[in-house]
Amino acid sequence: MAKYLVIASYTAEGLKGLIAEGGTARVEATHKFLASVGGSVDSFHFALGQDDVYIVCDLPDNVTAAAVSMSAASSAMVVSRMVTLLTPEEIDRAAAARLSFDAPHT
C-alpha cells in the first residue's frame, strides 16, 4: 500500500463540528472513512498553527487517495492537501534508475 501525509485545516463550519463532537470522534470518523476504501490510519495528530491536522495513512493507490481528498474537500468542512510519502528503499530504487533526460536547448 502507498503511504500518504494529509495536512488539513478546518473551515469555520468544520471547527464548529470539532468543538461539538470532540477530537476523538474525528479520529474515529477518519479511521472508519479510510477503512471504507481499504485504507488505514497510521497516526493522527491535531496541531496548533496554520494546519489543524496531520494524518499519516495507507491507501491502496493514487486513485483512492484522490477520491479520499475530493470527498473530504467536497464536505466544505476541511481544506487539505495530500503528499505521497516514499520509503528509503523506494528512493534507492528511483536513484538506481539511470535515466537520460534530453533537456531543451536555448
C-alpha positions in Angstrom: 0.0 0.0 0.0 1.1 3.6 -0.6 1.6 5.9 2.3 0.3 9.5 2.4 0.6 12.5 4.6 -2.6 14.5 4.8 -2.3 18.1 6.0 -5.6 19.6 6.8 -7.2 22.8 8.1 -10.8 23.1 9.3 -13.1 25.7 7.9 -15.2 27.7 10.4 -18.0 25.2 10.0 -15.6 22.3 10.4 -14.3 23.8 13.7 -17.9 24.1 15.0 -18.3 20.4 14.3 -14.9 19.6 16.0 -15.9 21.6 19.1 -19.3 19.9 19.2 -18.1 16.3 18.7 -14.6 16.5 20.1 -11.2 15.3 18.7 -11.7 11.6 19.5 -14.8 11.5 17.3 -12.9 13.0 14.4 -10.2 10.4 14.7 -12.7 7.6 14.8 -14.6 9.0 11.8 -11.3 9.2 9.9 -10.5 5.5 10.7 -13.9 4.5 9.5 -13.7 6.6 6.4 -10.3 5.3 5.3 -11.2 1.7 6.2 -14.2 2.0 3.9 -11.8 2.4 0.9 -9.4 -0.3 2.0 -7.0 2.1 3.8 -5.9 2.7 7.4 -4.6 5.4 9.7 -1.0 5.2 10.9 -1.2 8.3 13.0 -3.5 11.3 13.5 -2.3 14.4 15.2 -4.0 17.7 15.9 -1.7 20.8 15.7 -1.6 24.4 16.5 -0.8 27.0 13.9 -1.6 27.2 10.2 -2.5 23.5 9.9 -5.0 21.8 12.2 -4.4 18.1 11.5 -1.6 15.8 10.3 -2.6 12.3 9.3 -0.3 9.6 8.1 -2.3 6.9 6.3 -2.0 3.9 4.0 -4.2 3.8 0.9 -4.4 1.3 -1.9 -3.3 3.7 -4.7 -3.2 7.2 -6.0 -6.8 7.0 -7.4 -8.1 6.1 -4.0 -6.1 8.9 -2.5 -7.6 11.4 -5.0 -11.1 10.1 -4.2 -10.5 10.5 -0.5 -9.1 14.0 -1.0 -12.0 15.0 -3.2 -14.6 13.6 -0.8 -13.2 15.4 2.2 -12.9 18.7 0.2 -16.5 18.5 -1.0 -17.7 18.5 2.5 -16.6 22.1 2.8 -15.6 21.3 6.4 -11.9 20.9 5.7 -9.3 22.1 3.3 -6.5 19.6 2.8 -3.5 18.6 0.7 -2.1 15.1 0.3 1.6 14.3 0.0 2.8 10.9 -1.3 5.4 9.5 1.1 8.2 7.3 -0.1 10.3 4.8 1.9 14.1 4.9 1.8 14.0 1.7 -0.3 11.8 3.3 -2.9 14.2 6.2 -3.1 17.0 3.7 -3.6 15.1 2.1 -6.5 14.5 5.5 -8.0 18.1 6.5 -7.7 19.2 3.3 -9.3 17.1 4.0 -12.4 19.7 5.6 -14.7 17.6 7.8 -16.9 18.7 10.1 -19.6 16.8 13.4 -19.9 17.3 15.4 -23.0 16.9 19.0 -21.7 15.5 21.6 -24.0 18.1 23.8 -25.8 18.0 27.5 -25.6 
